[in-house]
Amino acid sequence: MAEKKIGFFAKYLSLWVAVCIVLGVVIGVLIPQVPETLGKLEYAKVSIPVAVLIWLMIYPMMLKVDFKSIVNAGKKPKGLVVTLVVNWLIKPFTMYLIAYFFLKIVFKTYIPDLISTEYLAGAVLLGAAPCTAMVFVWSYLSDGDPGYTVVQVAINDLIILFAFAPIVAFLLGVSNVQVPMDTLFLSVVLFVVIPLTAGFITRTILLKSHGVDWFENVFCKKFDGITEIGLLLTLVIIFSFQGETILANPLAILLIAIPLIIQTYFIFFLGFGWSKMWKVPYSVAAPSAMIGASNFFELAVAVAISLFGLSSGATLATVVGVLVEVPVMLSLVKIARASRKGTGKSPKNLIFP
């Protein structure tokens, strides 16, 4: 089968992220007036410049969510069950346990207790937010069923509205982190409800007036690269606040990355293995596992900033999640595709051998 390719920009996203980290650190250290000025532009603990960039990231994703496709989920319920159970009943809690084990116990000598709690909070925010954007890329690269992927994403977006805040509040409460619930719910409204509603309204109006082909191939194409640009600019701002912290403890990024990477592989193999035992078609099983393994890091970053601030350890942890996700997920795409090589069957109809 022909090998599908990821776009140049997305393929090297981790490289661009690393460049923006360096740029942000340099700005924060050499031009401290920049983060000082940006720090004054906030309302209810929410950074206005970052909020605008987050909306630029999330709105194009929400345009792709077709809620009408949810009615088709009943035709292949097993894949949806795997996705929902792994995402909402397993993943947030394993993320907490794995991150706690490494950040609080294994790396105790290297990370002060207070800052390790902030790192743990960032990991929790990542674990409670299943992917809703890049999963379309991972599904495409692994020969997933695009229609079913949309169904899974749409349902996850609806669940995020109601489940994200309570799960985060519970897990952070277990960690003795004081969570300002008003700020948490405000973050969900700002970074999920508003862009999701705007995307739904825009999609509904334009589909009626211009049709599906124009909407998908003309209008949505206008936003190509917008999400990535918004992400990279956000990272520059974040790391301009994190500059001195990182220079004082450069080992922090590596220590945070280790539990995040372990969690990603664990969740993928859990979902993929379950699908294999349950005889779920490959084209459904692959994106099911990908959604669980990857994170809605845009939301996690936004909420971390709102709850803990731009210069917090929690925000740093969510950004490390961005840094490691692309290379790790590309490796999982290769693993998924390799699982059905040599079967001679169409990937859309393949039941695991």
C-alpha positions in Angstrom: 0.0 0.0 0.0 1.1 3.5 -0.8 2.7 5.2 2.2 0.7 8.3 3.3 2.7 11.4 4.2 2.2 14.1 6.7 2.6 17.7 5.7 6.0 19.3 6.0 4.9 21.7 8.7 3.1 19.1 10.8 5.8 16.5 10.3 8.4 18.8 11.9 6.1 20.4 14.5 8.3 19.2 17.3 11.2 21.0 15.7 9.2 24.3 15.4 8.1 23.8 19.0 11.7 23.5 20.1 12.7 26.7 18.1 9.8 28.6 19.7 10.9 27.4 23.1 14.4 28.7 22.5 13.1 32.0 21.1 10.7 32.5 24.1 13.5 31.8 26.6 15.8 34.3 24.8 13.1 37.0 24.8 12.3 36.3 28.5 15.9 36.6 29.6 17.2 39.4 27.3 14.0 41.4 26.9 12.1 41.0 30.2 9.9 43.9 29.4 8.0 41.7 26.9 6.6 39.2 29.5 6.1 42.0 32.0 3.9 43.9 29.6 2.0 40.7 28.5 1.4 39.7 32.1 -0.6 42.9 32.6 -3.0 42.0 29.8 -5.4 39.6 31.6 -8.9 39.4 32.8 -10.1 37.0 35.6 -6.7 35.4 35.5 -7.0 34.7 31.8 -4.3 36.1 29.5 -6.0 38.0 26.8 -3.2 37.6 24.1 -3.0 33.9 24.8 -6.8 33.6 24.8 -6.9 35.1 21.3 -4.2 32.7 20.1 -6.0 29.7 21.7 -9.2 30.6 19.8 -7.2 30.7 16.6 -6.0 27.2 17.4 -9.3 25.7 18.4 -11.9 27.3 16.1 -10.6 25.6 12.9 -10.7 22.2 14.6 -14.3 22.8 15.7 -15.3 23.6 12.1 -14.6 19.9 11.2 -16.9 18.5 13.9 -20.1 17.1 12.3 -22.5 16.4 15.1 -25.0 14.8 12.6 -22.5 12.0 12.2 -23.1 10.8 15.7 -26.2 9.0 14.6 -23.9 6.6 12.7 -22.1 5.5 15.8 -24.7 2.8 16.5 -23.5 0.9 13.5 -20.1 0.2 15.0 -20.6 0.6 18.7 -17.5 -1.4 19.8 -15.0 1.3 18.6 -16.9 4.0 20.4 -17.1 2.0 23.6 -13.3 1.5 23.5 -12.7 5.2 22.9 -15.0 6.4 25.7 -14.0 3.9 28.3 -10.3 4.5 27.7 -10.6 8.3 27.5 -12.8 8.9 30.4 -12.7 6.0 32.8 -9.0 5.0 32.5 -6.7 7.6 30.9 -7.1 10.6 33.4 -6.4 8.3 36.3 -3.5 6.4 34.8 -2.0 9.8 33.9 -2.3 10.9 37.5 -0.8 7.6 38.8 2.1 7.5 36.3 3.0 11.2 36.7 2.7 11.0 40.5 5.0 7.9 40.6 7.7 9.6 38.5 7.4 13.2 39.6 6.8 12.6 43.3 8.8 9.5 43.9 11.3 8.5 41.3 12.5 12.1 40.6 12.0 13.4 44.2 15.7 14.2 44.5 15.7 16.4 41.4 12.4 18.2 41.7 11.3 20.3 44.8 8.0 19.2 46.2 6.1 22.3 45.4 7.1 22.5 41.8 6.5 18.7 41.3 2.9 19.3 42.4 2.6 21.9 39.6 4.1 19.5 37.1 1.6 16.9 38.2 -1.3 19.3 37.8 -0.2 20.0 34.2 0.0 16.2 33.5 -3.6 15.9 34.9 -4.8 18.6 32.6 -3.3 16.7 29.6 -4.7 13.4 30.7 -8.3 14.7 31.1 -8.4 16.2 27.6 -8.5 13.6 24.8 -7.4 14.7 21.4 -9.9 16.4 19.1 -7.6 17.9 16.3 -4.4 16.2 15.4 -6.2 12.8 15.7 -7.5 13.6 12.2 -3.9 13.5 11.0 -3.1 10.3 12.9 -6.3 8.7 11.6 -5.4 9.6 8.0 -1.8 8.3 8.3 -2.9 5.0 9.8 -5.6 4.4 7.3 -8.4 5.0 9.7 -12.1 5.5 8.8 -12.4 9.3 8.5 -16.2 9.3 9.0 -16.0 7.3 12.2 -13.1 9.4 13.4 -15.4 12.4 13.1 -18.0 10.6 15.2 -15.5 9.8 17.9 -14.2 13.4 18.0 -17.7 14.9 18.1 -18.8 12.7 21.0 -15.6 13.4 22.9 -16.1 17.2 22.4 -19.6 16.9 23.9 -18.3 14.9 26.9 -15.5 17.4 27.5 -18.2 20.0 28.1 -19.4 18.1 31.1 -16.6 15.8 32.3 -13.4 17.7 32.0 -13.9 20.2 34.8 -15.1 17.6 37.4 -12.3 15.2 36.6 -9.6 17.8 36.8 -11.1 19.2 40.0 -11.2 15.7 41.6 -7.6 14.7 40.6 -6.1 18.0 41.5 -8.0 17.9 44.8 -6.4 14.5 45.5 -3.0 16.2 45.0 -4.0 19.0 47.4 -4.0 21.6 44.7 -6.5 24.4 45.3 -8.5 24.7 42.2 -10.5 28.0 41.7 -13.6 26.4 40.3 -14.9 29.6 38.8 -11.7 30.0 36.8 -11.8 26.3 35.7 -15.4 26.5 34.4 -14.6 29.9 32.8 -11.8 28.2 31.0 -14.1 25.4 29.7 -16.6 28.0 28.5 -13.9 30.2 26.8 -11.9 27.4 25.2 -14.5 24.7 24.5 -18.1 26.0 24.6 -17.5 29.3 22.7 -15.3 27.9 19.9 -17.4 24.7 19.6 -20.6 26.8 19.3 -19.0 29.2 16.8 -17.7 26.3 14.7 -21.2 24.7 14.8 -23.0 27.9 13.7 -20.4 28.6 11.0 -20.6 25.1 9.7 -24.4 25.0 9.7 -24.8 28.3 7.9 -22.1 27.7 5.2 -23.2 24.1 4.5 -26.7 25.4 3.7 -25.5 28.3 1.6 -22.5 26.9 -0.2 -22.6 23.1 0.1 -20.3 20.5 1.6 -17.6 20.5 -1.2 -17.1 24.3 -1.0 -17.1 24.3 2.8 -14.5 21.5 3.1 -12.3 22.3 0.1 -12.4 26.1 0.0 -13.5 27.6 3.4 -11.8 25.1 5.7 -8.6 25.2 3.6 -8.3 28.9 4.4 -7.5 27.9 8.0 -4.6 25.6 7.0 -1.7 26.4 9.2 -3.6 28.7 11.5 -3.8 26.2 14.3 -0.1 25.6 14.2 0.8 29.3 14.0 -1.4 30.0 16.9 0.2 27.2 18.9 3.8 28.4 18.1 3.1 32.0 19.0 1.5 30.8 22.2 4.6 28.9 23.0 6.8 31.9 22.4 4.7 33.9 25.0 4.7 31.0 27.5 8.4 30.4 27.4 9.2 34.1 27.6 7.7 33.7 31.1 9.5 30.4 31.7 13.0 31.5 30.6 14.7 31.9 34.0 13.0 28.8 35.4 14.2 26.6 32.6 17.8 28.0 32.7 17.8 27.4 36.4 16.6 23.8 35.9 17.1 22.6 32.3 16.6 19.0 33.4 12.9 19.7 34.1 11.7 19.2 30.5 13.3 15.7 30.3 11.9 14.7 33.7 8.4 15.8 32.8 8.6 14.2 29.3 9.3 10.7 30.7 5.9 10.0 32.4 4.1 11.7 29.6 5.7 9.4 27.0 5.1 6.3 29.1 1.5 7.2 29.5 1.0 7.8 25.8 2.4 4.3 24.8 0.5 2.6 27.6 -2.9 4.1 26.6 -2.3 3.4 22.9 -1.5 -0.3 23.5 -4.4 -0.6 26.0 -6.9 0.7 23.4 -5.4 -1.0 20.4 -5.0 -4.4 22.3 -8.6 -4.2 23.5 -9.8 -3.6 20.0 -7.8 -6.5 18.7 -9.3 -8.9 21.3 -12.8 -7.5 20.5 -12.4 -8.0 16.8 -12.9 -4.3 16.0 -12.2 -3.4 12.3 -8.7 -1.9 11.9 -10.0 1.3 10.4 -12.0 2.0 13.6 -9.5 0.5 16.0 -6.6 2.7 14.9 -8.2 6.1 15.4 -9.8 4.8 18.6 -6.4 4.1 20.1 -5.0 7.4 18.6 -7.6 9.5 20.3 -6.9 8.1 23.7 -3.1 8.2 23.3 -2.9 11.9 22.1 -4.1 14.9 24.0 -6.2 18.1 23.4 -3.1 20.0 24.4 -4.5 23.3 23.2 -7.2 23.1 25.9 -4.7 21.8 28.5 -2.3 24.7 27.9 -5.1 27.2 28.0 -6.5 25.9 31.3 -3.1 25.6 32.9 -2.4 29.3 32.1 -5.8 30.3 33.5 -5.5 28.3 36.7 -1.8 28.6 37.5 -0.4 31.4 35.3 2.0 31.7 32.4 5.1 31.1 34.5 3.8 28.1 36.4 5.2 24.5 36.4 1.7 23.3 35.3 1.9 25.4 32.1 5.4 24.1 31.5 4.2 20.5 31.8 1.4 21.0 29.3 3.9 22.5 26.8 6.2 19.6 27.2 3.2 17.5 26.2 3.1 19.4 22.9 6.9 18.9 22.4 6.8 15.1 22.7 3.4 14.4 21.1 4.3 14.6 17.4 7.3 12.2 17.3 5.6 9.8 19.7 2.4 9.7 17.8 4.2 9.2 14.5 5.9 6.1 16.0 2.5 4.8 17.0 1.2 5.3 13.5 4.0 3.1 12.2 3.2 0.5 14.8 -0.5 0.5 13.9 0.2 0.2 10.2 2.7 -2.6 10.8 0.1 -4.6 12.7 -1.8 -5.5 9.6 0.9 -5.8 7.0 0.9 -9.0 5.0 -2.7 -9.8 5.6 -3.7 -8.9 2.1 -6.9 -7.3 3.3 -8.4 -3.9 2.8 -7.6 -1.8 5.8 -11.2 -0.6 5.9 -12.6 -4.1 6.3 -9.8 -5.7 8.1 -10.5 -7.5 11.3 -7.3 -8.2 13.2 -5.8 -11.6 12.3 
